[in-house]
Amino acid sequence: MLQQDLSIQLPSPEQSFNPTWANPNGCQLYIKRDDLLHPVISGNKWRKLKYNLQQAQAKQATHILSFGGNYSNHLHALGWCCSRLNIRFTAIVRGYPEQALTPMLNDLKNWGAELHFVDRNTYRQRTEINYLQQLQATYPDACIIPEGGSNQLALKGVAEIYQELEQNYDYILCPVGSGGTMAGLLTASDKTQFRGIGVLKGEAYLEQMITALNPAAIEQNNWQLLHQFHHGGYAKSTPELLDFCQKVSTNHPFSIEPVYSGKLFYATKQLLAQGYFPAHSRVLLLHTGGLQGAR
Ligand SMILES: Cc1ncc(COP(=O)(O)O)c(C=O)c1O
């Protein structure tokens, strides 16, 4: 029902990908095109929000509140869903009201969202129980969804990516920001090898985020995060990465951007060249969307 109301195109296509990159071990590459799920709630946004929105609807929620930065794909996607579903939306944004609005915050405003700016220190409290209780007292009717939508309900939605796959793969790779996507994939299989590409400087921290969401992953030996491809940190990039994104987007029938998918594809190119994957491995890249962020 929700899927139809929001016009989500499922399942997303699984396509083979044949770049002219060095590939000494003859691996086969594929892409799961979650970027095609929807123009606004693309990629992992739909996967993470699906059951959160279903729960809000089941509770007949009239108000949703969530958190994000000035460029948050999550706030953007959730704001759009709320406007379509006629639900009031409050966005707690890390930033200052006097700053010019980013294109995504502008969209949110146009969709009727209430933007509530908080400074860094206040934003840091976004997972603390006292702060959440204060917010709930200020907005008693609000259903609060965490930053990035990453909670238990998100894991269930993300696991559906794996359940949708038409073929078996030796490796599945995805970008890792808050860990929800990786944590969800790990609930779906303890056999397939998963590799997460950290998009920020988050060694140990990102692993903790994943195992906090999915404690069973501590015992699984089918995953690893690779921390050498963040290009300086979250939303940071290098001329090399920008050039790479542009070339891939020009030479293939899909686009990538430098914050998430660009780092994933760049990492894959390097790993292939190094012979990281055993001979003839079948490797699937999860395109998690986020192209609106490139604005
Ligand atoms: C487009 C895109 N891809 C990947 C990610 C990383 O996913 P996660 O935060 O679940 O690790 C995000 C952030 O949620 C995102 O917006």
The ligand as a Gaussian input file, in Angstrom:
#p B3LYP/6-31G(d) Opt

LIG

0 1
 C       22.946000       7.689000      -0.488000
 C       23.451000       7.022000       0.731000
 N       24.172000       5.909000       0.595000
 C       24.683000       5.274000       1.672000
 C       24.466000       5.743000       2.945000
 C       25.094000       5.021000       4.084000
 O       24.164000       4.217000       4.701000
 P       24.230000       3.953000       6.263000
 O       24.057000       5.306000       6.917000
 O       23.076000       3.062000       6.513000
 O       25.539000       3.378000       6.573000
 C       23.691000       6.910000       3.135000
 C       23.376000       7.425000       4.469000
 O       22.400000       7.007000       5.052000
 C       23.168000       7.571000       1.995000
 O       22.444000       8.698000       2.090000

